[in-house]
Amino acid sequence: MAGMAAERDDEVVLQALRARLPDRALVTDPDVVAGLSHDDAEWAAVGRPLAVVRARSTADVAAVVQVAVEHGVPVVPRGAGTGLSGGANAVDGGLVLDLSGMDAITRIDPLERLAVVGPGVVNDHLRAAVAAHGLWYPPDPASSPWSTIGGNIATNAGGVCCVKYGVTGDYVLGLEVVTGTGEVVRLGRSTAKGVAGYDLTSLVVGSEGTLAVVTEAILRLRPLPAPARTVAGYFDSVVAAGEATRRVWEAGLVPAALELVDRHCLAAVDAWKNMGLSLEAEVVLLARVDDPGAAGDETAVRVRDCFTAAGATWADVSADADEAEALFAARRLAYPALERLGPVLTEDVCVPIAAVPEMLARIEATGRRHGTTIANIAHIGDGNLHPLLVVDSSDEGARQRAELAFDDIISDALALGGTVTGEHGVGLLKRDGLAREQSPALLAMQRAVKAALDPHGVLNPGKVLPPE
Amino acid sequence: MAGMAAERDDEVVLQALRARLPDRALVTDPDVVAGLSHDDAEWAAVGRPLAVVRARSTADVAAVVQVAVEHGVPVVPRGAGTGLSGGANAVDGGLVLDLSGMDAITRIDPLERLAVVGPGVVNDHLRAAVAAHGLWYPPDPASSPWSTIGGNIATNAGGVCCVKYGVTGDYVLGLEVVTGTGEVVRLGRSTAKGVAGYDLTSLVVGSEGTLAVVTEAILRLRPLPAPARTVAGYFDSVVAAGEATRRVWEAGLVPAALELVDRHCLAAVDAWKNMGLSLEAEVVLLARVDDPGAAGDETAVRVRDCFTAAGATWADVSADADEAEALFAARRLAYPALERLGPVLTEDVCVPIAAVPEMLARIEATGRRHGTTIANIAHIGDGNLHPLLVVDSSDEGARQRAELAFDDIISDALALGGTVTGEHGVGLLKRDGLAREQSPALLAMQRAVKAALDPHGVLNPGKVLPPE
C-alpha cells in the first residue's frame, strides 16, 4: 500500500512538473535517468531518482525547485557529471536537474574583463570563446574538455594553474541563483570591486548545489598570458622532488604550474604510449613559467637550477610548444592510462608544502600495507595530491583494501595539517573526512547556514554535510 | 525607575565582565569610552556604550561575547577606528570590544607563504615584518599606517594594489573567530587549497563584525614584486582620463595600480604643499607597472602611449623611486589636504570601467546642483571612485546639501550598474544604499544568515543590514 501511495505521489509530482515545464524537459526513460544519476566518483552511493529535468532556462530551474518545495522532493543539480566525490549522485525518489543545456555565453566584455555564462557552458568552450577576444579564463581542472562552469562553481574547481592564478572562486564576481525557496536572486556584482552586504557569492561557490542552484555566472577574466616555458626535472625519489619544490618556493619564484608525476603513472603511460619515461625517472616534476620576456627566461632557468640543486638526475628548460606539450602529456595521460588497469579511486588531499615528501612517503607505505597500487599525480606547488588507487574490479577484497587505504590517506593528511579535499569537493566520499577535519562547532555553523538558505531541505540533501 | 533598573542591570553586566576578564581590560572612563566609540565616518550616528573591553586574548573575546549573550548586550568590535562607514560606531548600552591589543604576529612562513596574526596587527607593521623574509602582503588601504588586519578583514578592505593583486579577502586562508554563541571556532585552512565544507571564511570577511569576531587570521603572502615603474599622465578632462583607462584595458595591460586625482584634489594639495600640479592638469592619472625586467619597461611605455593616444597633455615613465614617490604623494596627500578645508564625507561607489567618465561627469553635476565641493580620487582601474564631499562645518545648510549630494551619487552609481560600496563597507552610512542596490529576496537571505550565525543578535547589531 505504501508503495502504491508513493507511486500516486510520484505521479502528482510529475504532473506538476509537466504543467510548469516545456515539452520534453521532463525525462523518465529509465536508461536515460540511470545514465544521468551519478558522477565519476567510484563507489559513491547512487540513488534511484524519479525523473530528470533538462532545464533550458532560469524559469525551468525555478519551476523545478518550487515544485520540489511544494511536494518535499529532493533536487540534485548536475552539469557534465565529471565530479569525483559523488556530489551529483541522485537521491532516491528525487529529481536530477540537468543544467548542461543552459550553455549560452551571453556576454564577453574585453573592457570590463568579464564574461556572463550559463551553468552548462563547458570550461574549454568558454576558454576558447574568450581567447578570441585576447582574454583568458584561468581555472583549468583536468576535466576542462567536458566539465561545465556550473559544476566547476559547485565544487570550486582547481586545476594546474591554481598555484599562480587561483581557483574557480577567484573568478566568480556574481551569480544568478535559484534559492531553496524557489526564488531567483542575483548575488555579487559585475564591477571589479564591491563589498555591499555579505559575500553570498563565495558562500554558494563550492557548496555543491546544497545552498542554491546556479543559473548564471559573471566571471572575471584576465588578458591572455605570455607564452610559457616548460621546465622538466627527473628525480630518483619523491623526497628529492619535494626538496626541489621547497627550493623553488624559498627562491621566491612563482611558476604558473608545478606538477608531479610518479613512477606508477609513468609506467602506466609507458605501457600504453611507450614514451619511455619510466626508464629515466622515479618522479617527474613539470613547471610552467609564464613571466613575460627575458625575466621569464631567467625565472625558468632559476627553476631548473632549483631542480638540479635538489638532486635532479636531469633537468632542462623548453620554450618549444610541441616539446612542452609532450612533457605535459605524461601528466594528462596518467589518469586514463591507470584506468586501463582497473577502476581508479581518486584521492584529493592537500597538505602544507613542507609536508609533501612525508605525505608521499606515507602514501607509499599505505599502498604496501593494504596491497593496493597507489599512483600519484600532484599539484605539488599547492601541496594538493591526487593519490590514484587502482583496483582489480573482479576482486572484492581488493576493493575493501583500497577503501581502507583511502581512509588511511585521509588520516595521514589530517595528521600533517592538511585537508581532506583540495579541489574535488566533499560530495559523499569525503563527508566522514569532513567530520574528522572540522570541529563540531564548525559543522554546526554550516548546518545552521544550510537550514537558513534551504529551509525545506530540498537542495541536494545528504551531500557535503555529514549526517548528525 | 526604568533608568535605575537599567543602571542596576549595567552594574550586573560590568560585574560579570570583571569576573571573567584580566585586570584593566574593562574600561569605563567616559572620555576613553567616548574616544573609542566611533570610527572616521562623518555624520554616522554614534551610540553611548556601557564600557570598552580591551581584549588581549581569544579567551577575553569569548568571555565578552558569552557575557553579552547572557545579558543581551550588543558587542561592537573595533580595531584602529579608521573605518569610513560607521561600522565600528558604538551602540547604546553596548560594549565596545577593542581588539587593537591583540597584535601578535605569531608566524611568518616563507615556505608556505603565509602569516598568522592577531586582529590588532597594523597593516604596515605586517607588511614590514614579512618584507624582512622577502614576502609581501599586498592589500594596501590608504589607512595602512594605522588600520588593523582585523578591521581590514571586517570590511574586506581594498587599496591601490587591487587592480592587479586583489583585495583583503583574496589573502585570507583561514580565521579563528568567536561566534555569536561565544564559541571559539577555526574556519578555513592553512593549506594553499581546500574546499572542505562551506566557505565560511569568505562569509565572515567583509561582514563587519556582525557574524563573528575575528581573533586570528591565516594570511596568504606573495614574494616581493619587482621594483615598479611609475607612469604619470596629465589630462584636461575626466573624459580623456577615462578614455586613457579604456585604452590601457583594451591593450591587455595589467598595471599594479591605476589612480586618478582630480583638479579639486590637486588644488588642495597645491594650497598646502605648493606642488604646482593644479597649474598643469585638470586630472592626473598615475599607473604603477611591476612586471619584471624589460617586459615591464615595455608595458610602462605602452601605458604611457595609451595615455598619449587618449589626449594626455603630458605623459612619461619614471623608474626613479623618489620621483615616483613624489608623483604618488599627490594621491596620498589629497585626503588630508581636503580635510584642511573642512570635514570630508567620503563616498566609495564602484562602477563598470566603461561608466567611469559618465559617473565622474554626473558627480561634477551633482556638486554644482547642491553647491557642494566634490573632489575625486579614484582607483580608476577598478572603477572604484571616492568622491570627497568637503563641507563648511559651521554651515548646517551645507551639511544638508552634502547629504543630498551623497544620496545622488549613490543613485547615479546604481543607475550606471555600479555598487554603493567598493571597499569601505556598508556600516551605517550605506545601509539605505544597500536596500536600494539589492533585491528584497537577497536581503532576506542575508538576514537568514545573520540569524543563523548570531541567533542572539549581539554581534554589532544594526550594522550592514538595513532595518526591516
Chai-1 contact restraints between the chains, C-beta under 6 A:
chainA,res_idxA,chainB,res_idxB,connection_type,confidence,min_distance_angstrom,max_distance_angstrom,comment,restraint_id
A,L111,B,W249,contact,1.0,0.0,6.0,A-B,restraint_1
A,L111,B,I353,contact,1.0,0.0,6.0,A-B,restraint_2
A,L111,B,A354,contact,1.0,0.0,6.0,A-B,restraint_3
A,E112,B,P352,contact,1.0,0.0,6.0,A-B,restraint_4
A,E112,B,I353,contact,1.0,0.0,6.0,A-B,restraint_5
A,G134,B,G252,contact,1.0,0.0,6.0,A-B,restraint_6
A,N156,B,V195,contact,1.0,0.0,6.0,A-B,restraint_7
A,G158,B,K193,contact,1.0,0.0,6.0,A-B,restraint_8
A,E183,B,A441,contact,1.0,0.0,6.0,A-B,restraint_9
A,V185,B,A441,contact,1.0,0.0,6.0,A-B,restraint_10
A,V185,B,L442,contact,1.0,0.0,6.0,A-B,restraint_11
A,R189,B,T419,contact,1.0,0.0,6.0,A-B,restraint_12
A,T191,B,C350,contact,1.0,0.0,6.0,A-B,restraint_13
A,T191,B,G383,contact,1.0,0.0,6.0,A-B,restraint_14
A,T191,B,G418,contact,1.0,0.0,6.0,A-B,restraint_15
A,T191,B,T419,contact,1.0,0.0,6.0,A-B,restraint_16
A,A192,B,D382,contact,1.0,0.0,6.0,A-B,restraint_17
A,A192,B,G383,contact,1.0,0.0,6.0,A-B,restraint_18
A,K193,B,G158,contact,1.0,0.0,6.0,A-B,restraint_19
A,K193,B,C350,contact,1.0,0.0,6.0,A-B,restraint_20
A,K193,B,D382,contact,1.0,0.0,6.0,A-B,restraint_21
A,K193,B,N384,contact,1.0,0.0,6.0,A-B,restraint_22
A,K193,B,G422,contact,1.0,0.0,6.0,A-B,restraint_23
A,K193,B,E423,contact,1.0,0.0,6.0,A-B,restraint_24
A,G194,B,C350,contact,1.0,0.0,6.0,A-B,restraint_25
A,G194,B,T419,contact,1.0,0.0,6.0,A-B,restraint_26
A,G194,B,G422,contact,1.0,0.0,6.0,A-B,restraint_27
A,V195,B,N156,contact,1.0,0.0,6.0,A-B,restraint_28
A,V195,B,G206,contact,1.0,0.0,6.0,A-B,restraint_29
A,V195,B,T421,contact,1.0,0.0,6.0,A-B,restraint_30
A,V195,B,E423,contact,1.0,0.0,6.0,A-B,restraint_31
A,V195,B,G425,contact,1.0,0.0,6.0,A-B,restraint_32
A,A196,B,T419,contact,1.0,0.0,6.0,A-B,restraint_33
A,A196,B,V420,contact,1.0,0.0,6.0,A-B,restraint_34
A,A196,B,T421,contact,1.0,0.0,6.0,A-B,restraint_35
A,A196,B,L434,contact,1.0,0.0,6.0,A-B,restraint_36
A,A196,B,E437,contact,1.0,0.0,6.0,A-B,restraint_37
A,G197,B,L434,contact,1.0,0.0,6.0,A-B,restraint_38
A,G197,B,Q446,contact,1.0,0.0,6.0,A-B,restraint_39
A,Y198,B,S207,contact,1.0,0.0,6.0,A-B,restraint_40
A,Y198,B,Q446,contact,1.0,0.0,6.0,A-B,restraint_41
A,Y198,B,V449,contact,1.0,0.0,6.0,A-B,restraint_42
A,D199,B,S202,contact,1.0,0.0,6.0,A-B,restraint_43
A,D199,B,L203,contact,1.0,0.0,6.0,A-B,restraint_44
A,D199,B,G206,contact,1.0,0.0,6.0,A-B,restraint_45
A,S202,B,D199,contact,1.0,0.0,6.0,A-B,restraint_46
A,S202,B,S202,contact,1.0,0.0,6.0,A-B,restraint_47
A,L203,B,D199,contact,1.0,0.0,6.0,A-B,restraint_48
A,L203,B,L203,contact,1.0,0.0,6.0,A-B,restraint_49
A,G206,B,V195,contact,1.0,0.0,6.0,A-B,restraint_50
A,G206,B,D199,contact,1.0,0.0,6.0,A-B,restraint_51
A,S207,B,Y198,contact,1.0,0.0,6.0,A-B,restraint_52
A,P223,B,G252,contact,1.0,0.0,6.0,A-B,restraint_53
A,W249,B,L111,contact,1.0,0.0,6.0,A-B,restraint_54
A,G252,B,G134,contact,1.0,0.0,6.0,A-B,restraint_55
A,G252,B,P223,contact,1.0,0.0,6.0,A-B,restraint_56
A,P292,B,A295,contact,1.0,0.0,6.0,A-B,restraint_57
A,G293,B,G293,contact,1.0,0.0,6.0,A-B,restraint_58
A,G293,B,A294,contact,1.0,0.0,6.0,A-B,restraint_59
A,G293,B,A295,contact,1.0,0.0,6.0,A-B,restraint_60
A,A294,B,G293,contact,1.0,0.0,6.0,A-B,restraint_61
A,A294,B,A294,contact,1.0,0.0,6.0,A-B,restraint_62
A,A295,B,P292,contact,1.0,0.0,6.0,A-B,restraint_63
A,A295,B,G293,contact,1.0,0.0,6.0,A-B,restraint_64
A,A295,B,A295,contact,1.0,0.0,6.0,A-B,restraint_65
A,C350,B,T191,contact,1.0,0.0,6.0,A-B,restraint_66
A,C350,B,K193,contact,1.0,0.0,6.0,A-B,restraint_67
A,C350,B,G194,contact,1.0,0.0,6.0,A-B,restraint_68
A,P352,B,E112,contact,1.0,0.0,6.0,A-B,restraint_69
A,I353,B,L111,contact,1.0,0.0,6.0,A-B,restraint_70
A,I353,B,E112,contact,1.0,0.0,6.0,A-B,restraint_71
A,A354,B,L111,contact,1.0,0.0,6.0,A-B,restraint_72
A,D382,B,A192,contact,1.0,0.0,6.0,A-B,restraint_73
A,D382,B,K193,contact,1.0,0.0,6.0,A-B,restraint_74
A,G383,B,T191,contact,1.0,0.0,6.0,A-B,restraint_75
A,G383,B,A192,contact,1.0,0.0,6.0,A-B,restraint_76
A,N384,B,K193,contact,1.0,0.0,6.0,A-B,restraint_77
A,G418,B,T191,contact,1.0,0.0,6.0,A-B,restraint_78
A,T419,B,R189,contact,1.0,0.0,6.0,A-B,restraint_79
A,T419,B,T191,contact,1.0,0.0,6.0,A-B,restraint_80
A,T419,B,G194,contact,1.0,0.0,6.0,A-B,restraint_81
A,T419,B,A196,contact,1.0,0.0,6.0,A-B,restraint_82
A,V420,B,A196,contact,1.0,0.0,6.0,A-B,restraint_83
A,T421,B,V195,contact,1.0,0.0,6.0,A-B,restraint_84
A,T421,B,A196,contact,1.0,0.0,6.0,A-B,restraint_85
A,G422,B,K193,contact,1.0,0.0,6.0,A-B,restraint_86
A,G422,B,G194,contact,1.0,0.0,6.0,A-B,restraint_87
A,E423,B,K193,contact,1.0,0.0,6.0,A-B,restraint_88
A,E423,B,V195,contact,1.0,0.0,6.0,A-B,restraint_89
A,G425,B,V195,contact,1.0,0.0,6.0,A-B,restraint_90
A,L434,B,A196,contact,1.0,0.0,6.0,A-B,restraint_91
A,L434,B,G197,contact,1.0,0.0,6.0,A-B,restraint_92
A,E437,B,A196,contact,1.0,0.0,6.0,A-B,restraint_93
A,A441,B,E183,contact,1.0,0.0,6.0,A-B,restraint_94
A,A441,B,V185,contact,1.0,0.0,6.0,A-B,restraint_95
A,L442,B,V185,contact,1.0,0.0,6.0,A-B,restraint_96
A,Q446,B,G197,contact,1.0,0.0,6.0,A-B,restraint_97
A,Q446,B,Y198,contact,1.0,0.0,6.0,A-B,restraint_98
A,A448,B,A452,contact,1.0,0.0,6.0,A-B,restraint_99
A,V449,B,Y198,contact,1.0,0.0,6.0,A-B,restraint_100
A,V449,B,A452,contact,1.0,0.0,6.0,A-B,restraint_101
A,A452,B,A448,contact,1.0,0.0,6.0,A-B,restraint_102
A,A452,B,V449,contact,1.0,0.0,6.0,A-B,restraint_103
A,A452,B,A452,contact,1.0,0.0,6.0,A-B,restraint_104
